[in-house]
Amino acid sequence: MVEAGFKNITIVTADKNRSRKDPGSEDLWYFFFNLSAKLPSEWVGIFNEVYFRRRQISTAPPAGINGQDIFIVCPCNADLQFHIDNLRLDVTTTNQKYEGRLQKQDYDGEKKERTKGEERRALMESLNQLHF
């Protein structure tokens, strides 16, 4: 159900040791960035949806999640600050959507519990009216 204590994921720093040239390309580089916490699998799925939508309407470079890191693939001379700022917005949007799903799951769980309680009360009222 709801993940206790979810804290927003943030991009913490560039991983200078993992960032590297794409061996299959003349000009592309993989730039890795460390994230602030372990990623719930549902969060990763939401990020992929958010980023895919943005790529459809912009010139965003390819990006993805690799373990607990996020990466983009672009030329070394690209405007990295522009790309990282947009990536931060995608992470923020993902956090908002993920929190929304957690709240909905919480609400649905509470609603289910209320319904069970109401059903149980109705059952008890019916049984209590019986005369033996």
C-alpha positions in Angstrom: 0.0 0.0 0.0 1.4 3.4 0.9 5.2 3.7 1.3 5.8 5.1 4.7 7.9 8.3 4.8 8.4 8.8 1.0 10.7 11.7 0.5 11.0 13.5 -2.8 13.7 12.2 -5.0 16.2 14.8 -6.1 19.3 14.9 -8.3 22.2 15.3 -5.9 25.4 15.5 -8.0 27.1 14.5 -11.2 28.8 11.2 -11.0 32.1 12.1 -12.6 33.5 8.6 -12.3 30.7 7.0 -14.3 30.1 9.7 -16.9 31.9 8.6 -20.1 32.0 8.7 -23.9 29.6 6.5 -25.7 31.9 3.9 -27.4 29.6 3.5 -30.3 29.4 7.2 -31.2 31.8 10.0 -32.3 30.2 12.7 -30.3 27.8 11.4 -27.7 28.5 11.1 -24.0 26.7 9.4 -21.1 26.3 11.8 -18.2 25.3 10.1 -14.9 23.8 11.9 -11.9 23.3 10.5 -8.4 19.8 10.5 -6.9 18.9 11.2 -3.3 17.3 7.9 -2.4 16.4 4.4 -3.4 13.9 4.5 -6.2 10.6 2.7 -5.8 9.9 0.8 -9.0 6.6 2.6 -9.5 8.4 5.9 -9.3 10.7 4.7 -12.1 7.7 3.8 -14.3 6.2 7.3 -13.7 9.5 9.0 -14.6 9.7 7.0 -17.8 6.2 8.2 -18.8 6.9 11.8 -17.9 10.2 11.9 -19.8 8.7 10.1 -22.8 6.0 12.7 -23.0 8.5 15.6 -22.8 10.7 14.0 -25.5 7.7 13.9 -27.8 7.4 17.7 -27.7 11.0 18.8 -27.3 14.5 18.2 -28.3 15.4 16.6 -24.9 18.3 14.1 -25.2 17.8 10.4 -24.4 17.7 9.8 -20.7 17.0 6.9 -18.3 17.4 5.4 -14.9 20.3 3.1 -14.3 20.1 1.5 -10.8 19.9 4.5 -8.5 21.3 7.0 -11.0 19.7 9.0 -13.8 21.6 9.6 -17.0 21.3 11.6 -20.2 23.1 11.0 -23.5 24.2 14.0 -25.5 27.3 15.7 -27.0 29.9 16.9 -24.5 29.5 20.4 -25.9 25.7 20.5 -25.3 24.1 22.9 -22.9 24.3 20.5 -19.9 22.9 23.0 -17.5 19.8 23.4 -19.7 19.4 19.6 -19.8 19.9 19.1 -16.1 17.4 21.9 -15.3 14.8 20.1 -17.5 15.7 16.8 -15.9 15.1 18.3 -12.5 11.7 19.4 -13.6 10.9 15.9 -14.8 12.0 14.5 -11.4 9.8 17.1 -9.6 6.8 16.2 -11.8 7.5 12.5 -11.2 7.5 13.1 -7.4 4.2 14.9 -7.6 2.6 12.2 -9.7 4.0 9.4 -7.4 2.8 11.2 -4.3 -0.6 11.6 -5.9 -0.8 7.8 -6.5 0.3 7.1 -3.0 -2.5 9.4 -1.7 -5.0 7.8 -3.9 -4.0 4.3 -2.7 -4.2 5.5 0.8 -7.7 7.0 0.2 -8.9 3.8 -1.6 -7.6 1.8 1.3 -9.4 3.9 3.9 -12.6 3.8 1.8 -12.4 0.1 1.6 -12.0 -0.1 5.4 -15.0 2.2 5.9 -17.1 0.1 3.5 -16.1 -3.1 5.4 -17.0 -1.4 8.7 -20.3 -0.3 7.4 -21.0 -3.8 6.0 -20.1 -5.3 9.3 -22.3 -2.9 11.3 -25.3 -3.7 8.9 -24.7 -7.4 9.4 -24.6 -7.0 13.2 -27.8 -5.0 13.2 -29.5 -7.6 11.2 -28.3 -10.4 13.5 -29.1 -8.5 16.6 -32.7 -8.2 15.5 -33.1 -11.9 15.5 -35.1 -13.5 18.4 -34.2 -17.0 19.6 
